[in-house]
Amino acid sequence: MGARGSVATTAIAGCAAVAAGLQPATGMVTETAPFTDSDSDSGSGTGCGLPALGDLVFGGHDTATTPLLKRAEALAAEGVLPYGLPDAVRAELTAADDAIRPGGPQPGDTRGDDELVAAFADDLDDFLRTHCLARAVVVNVASTEPAPTEATPGNRLPPSSLYATAALRAGCPYVNFTPSTGLHHPRLRAEAARAGLPYAGRDGKTGQTLLRSVLAPMFAQRALPVRAWSGTNLLGGGDGAALADPAAAAAKNAGKARVLADTLGELPDGELHIDNVPALGDWKTAWDHVAFEGFLGSRMVLQTIWQGCDSALAAPLVLDLARLAARAHEAGLTGPLTELGFYFKDPDGGPSALADQYAALTGFAARLREHS
């Protein structure tokens, strides 16, 4: 979902490039020793039976109409993709673009929730049949939406939950890489339980929160009380535009706050700001200011600066999650994949500290091996 956005475009182009041996699998945890027979950049994933990168087929839904090739060329011009890569993987981008269907609901769309879900599920079924696939994994990388409220018109499901419902009805594992509601809507709990499918989410942990999930345990383990933790994000592109909506920003910030609250036992004082700076495009700067207390009450401060490209940070995680969810489905696993919390700000259970989450993830790799 969001198949023509920056994250999806980077993932599709990157998958083709790595599978063809044009680029290394930088950032893909599934291409490291715990998941493969040995350290390798072959894209095989043979260690625990993950699907090979070259066997992945891409399609999806989007309300945007800009072709993937054009989007990839724009990302290359910004330095997100290597120069010349869009042309090198032109065939793969074109094939994926041909498999993208209109998203919704669009302005003026009079279809009800059931009609939209049925249409999306039919698209998924058609995608599976057309490409003769063993299974399809639905990954939400669309723009962040505001959390639903009682005032939602007609009490309708938000778009992310419509797509999540369609995934369940089509028998597809589901991954929510955004802070949007998705399967977390209370009206979907029973249906998710009945579906007997693996799912994971939510909100991919790519930059500032990744760092927070490393630093917060450090303070807790060294018995250094955190008095305040404030942060600011400057970003542009589609994410910046979407998060300019205060309700969408609130949904995003909730996951960032949860990491601190779960690790430290309470949420310290401080605020987190997200500012839309269109000139930054797909690049982001994040600042954190941590005020903590040392021995005998001495006041200390830690400041960090994170600068990076969210699309390039997110894309390898999206590929990891698609492969892991597909393998879990093949192995007959069902329900929330808590071992994949390593990838999320707001995971479906499991530990909060990154080191503990990584241990759970590598344990998951061993579990998958047992099903090989």
N, C-alpha and C positions, 0 to 999 in steps of 0.2 A: 504494500500500500504506500502510495507516494513514489511510484516507480520511475518518474521522470525527475525526481528531486536530486539534489547534489549527492546525498549519501548513497542512494540507489545507483545513480550513474557511476559513481566512483567504485562501488562494489562490483557492478557488472563489468566495467572496463578492467578493473584490477584483477578480477577472477580470470578473465580471458588472458590477460598479460602474464599472470603467474602460471596458469596452466600451459601456456605456450613457451614458458621458459624465458620470457622477455624481461621479467622483473622478479626479484626475490619475494618471498612471502613474509615480508616485514610486518610485524604486528599481529600475525595470525598465531594464536596460541595452539591451535589444533595442528600446526606444522612443527611443533617442538617435541622433544623426546618423550614426554609422558603419553603422547597420542600417536606417535609413529614408531616404527621398529627401530629407527635411529634418527639422529638429527638430519633433516632433509629439507630441501626446497622443491621437491618433485611434485608436490600437490597430491600425493598418493593417499595419505592418511590411513595406511594399511594397518597400523598397530591395533586400533580398536574398531576397525571396520567402517570408518567414516567414508561417505561417498567421495570419490575423487573430484577435484575441482573441475576437471574437463568433462565430467558427467553431469554437471549442473546446467539446468535450462532455466532461463529467466523470462518472466512475464509480470503482469500485475494490473493495477488500477491506478489512475491518476486523473485529476480534473485538469491538469496542465496539458498542453498540446505540443509544446516544443519537442521535436524529435530528440532522442537520446544522443545521436551523433552531434547535433548542434549544441546540446547541453555539455557534452564532453569536450567539444572544442572550446567552449566558453571557460570551462574549468581549467583546461590546459593553458589558456591565455592568462588566467589568474595565477598559474603556477601550482595548482592543486594536482593536476595530472602532468606527467612528464611530456615534454615537447614531442610531438609526433605520435604519441600513443593512440589518440582517437583514430587516426588513419590506420594504424597497425591492427587495431581490433574493430575496424569498421563493420566487418561481416557479423560479428557477435553483437555489436550494438544495434545493428539494423534488425537482426533476427529477434532480439529482445523487444525492440520497439514495436515490431509487428504483432507481438503477443500482449501488448498493453491495451486494456479496455477502458472506456470512460468511467471515471469515478463518480461518486455522488454522495448525498443528493446535491444536485446543481441548483442554482437560483431558479425558482419557478417550477421545480420538479414536483409534481403532484402525487407521486407514488408514495404509498405508506411504507412503514418499516418492513412489513412482511414481504411486500413486493420487491423492495430493494434487496433484502437479504436473499430472496429467491433468485434474483437476477445475478447477484454476485456469486452465489453458490453454483449457478449454472455456468458462469464463466470459468470457475475453478474446475468443474467437471470437464468442460470442453478443453481446457488447457491440458489436463491429464490425458485425455483421450487423443487429442491432436498430436501430442509429442510422445505418446506411448511411454509415459512415466510411471515408475513404481509408486511414487508418492509426491505430494507437493507440500511445502512448508510456507505458511503465510507469515510474512514479517511486516510489521507496521513501522515504516520510517517516514510517515506523513508528518506534516506540520503539527505542532502541539496545539491541542484544542482546549478551551476552558473546561473545567470540571462541570458536569451537569448539576443543575439545581432544581428545586421544586418548580421554579418559574420557567423551566425549559418548555417551549411551545408544545402543547399537546402531550407533554411528558414523554416525548419521543426519545429513542435511544440516540446517543451521539454517534457521528459517523464511525469512529473507531470501534464502537460496540456493534454496529451493523456489520462491519467487515469481520469482526471476531465471531459473531454468530454465524456468518456465512462459512467461515472456516470450519466451525464445528459441524455444520450441516453437510459440508462436502467431505468430512472425514480427514481434515488436514491439521497437523500440528500447528500451533500458533505461538508467535514470539512478538511481544510488544516492546519495541526498542524506544518508545516515546513515553512521556509522562501521561499521555491521554488515557482515558478510562479503559477502553478495550474490554477484556474479560472481567475486570474488576467491578463492573456494574452489578448491583445486587440482583437485578432481574436475570442475570446470566449464570449465577452460581449453580443452580440446579442443572441447567442444561450442560454446563461444563463438566459437572460430575457424571452425568449420564453418558456423555460422548465417549468417555474412555480414551481420551487422546492426551499426549504430552503437551504441556505449554509452559512458557517461561516469560518473565518480565518483572518489572517494567522500568523504562527510562535508562538507556544505555549510559554506562559510566565511562566517559572518554577523557576528561580533562581535570577541571577543578575538583570535582567530587572524587575522582580517582586519587588525587593527591590527598584530599581530606581523609579518605579511608585508610591511608598509610600513616598520616601524621596524628590523627586522633588517638589511635591505639598507643602510639608512642607516649603521649602525655598521660594516658590512663595507666599504662604499665610502669612509668617512672614516677607515679604518684605526684604529678605536677598539676594542680588544679587550673583548669582553663576558666578565666573570668569573662572573656568576651571573644567572639569569633565573627568578624565581619568580612564581607567580600563584595567585589564588584566585577561584573562581566561586561565587556564591550564586544559586540559582535554585529555582523551585517548579514547579508544574504537572506534566504528565505526564513531561517531561524530567527534572525534579528527582527524581521518584519512581523512574524507570527508572535514573538514574545513581547512586542511593543504593546500588545493587548494585556492589561494588568491581570485579567483572569487567567490567561494562558501562562503568564510569568509566575503567578501564584502556584499553578499546578507544577511548574518546573522546579520552583524553589522548595516545594514540599519534600521532594526526594533528596535534595541537597541537605536540608535540615535533618532529615531522618538519619542520615549517616552519622551526624554528630550526636544526636540524641541517643541513638542505640548504643554507640560506642562509649560515650562519656557518662551515660546514665541520666543526663538531662541536657536540655538545649541551652547553651550559654547565651548570655546577652549578645546583641549585635544584629545587624541587618545584612541582607544580601540584595544587591541591586543588579538588574539586567538592563543595559542600555543599548538601544538599536543605533548603530553607527553604519549606515549603508555603504560608506566609502571603504569599509573593511572587507566587504564581500564575504567570502567563506572563511576568513581568518578571524581569530578570536584572541583577546587578551583578558586574563582573569587575575585579579589581585586578591590576596587574603591577608588579613591583619589579625594575628592571634595574640591576645594579652593573657599571660599566664603568671602563676605565682611560684616562686622558688623557695628555698629553705629560709626560714625565719621571716617569711612574708615579703621577700625581695620581689620587686616587680620586673617582669621580663616581657619581651615582645619577639615574636617571630613573624616575618613578612615574606610572602612568596609572590612570584610573578610567573604565570603560565602563558605562553604564547604558542599558538598552534592552529592547525586547520582541522576543524571538527569533522569534516567529511572524510579526510584521510585517516583520522583517528577512529572514526566509527566504522568505516567500510570493512576492515579486517575482522572486527568483532561481529558484524552482521553475517559475514561468510562463516565464521566459527559457529555462530548460533544456528544458522540454517543447517549446517552439516551435523551438529550435535542433536538438534531436534529431529532431523531425518533419521539418524541412527537410533535414537531413542524410540521412535515410532516403529522402526524395523524390529527392534528388540522387544516390542510389546509393552514398553513402559507407559504408564498413564499418570494423569494428574500433574500438579506443579513440579517442575524440575528444580527443586531447591538447590541442587548442586551447581546450578548455573548462576547463582547469586553473584559470583565474581564479576559478571558483566553488567550488573544493574545497580542503580541508586536505590531502588525501591523493590527489592527482590521478594519472591514468594516464599519467605522463610529462610532459615539458615543463618550463619554468622554474619557479622557486620564488618569485621576487620579484613582487609584485603588478604593478608597472609593466611588467615583461617579459611577464607573463601577459596583461595588457590588450592589449599589442601583438600577441600571438599571437591573441587573441580578435578584434580588429579585422581582422587578416589573414584569419581564418576567414570573417568577413562578406564580404570581397572574394572569397574563394574560392566562397562560395555564390552571389554575384552572377554569377560566370562560368557557373554551372549554370542560371541563369534562362532 
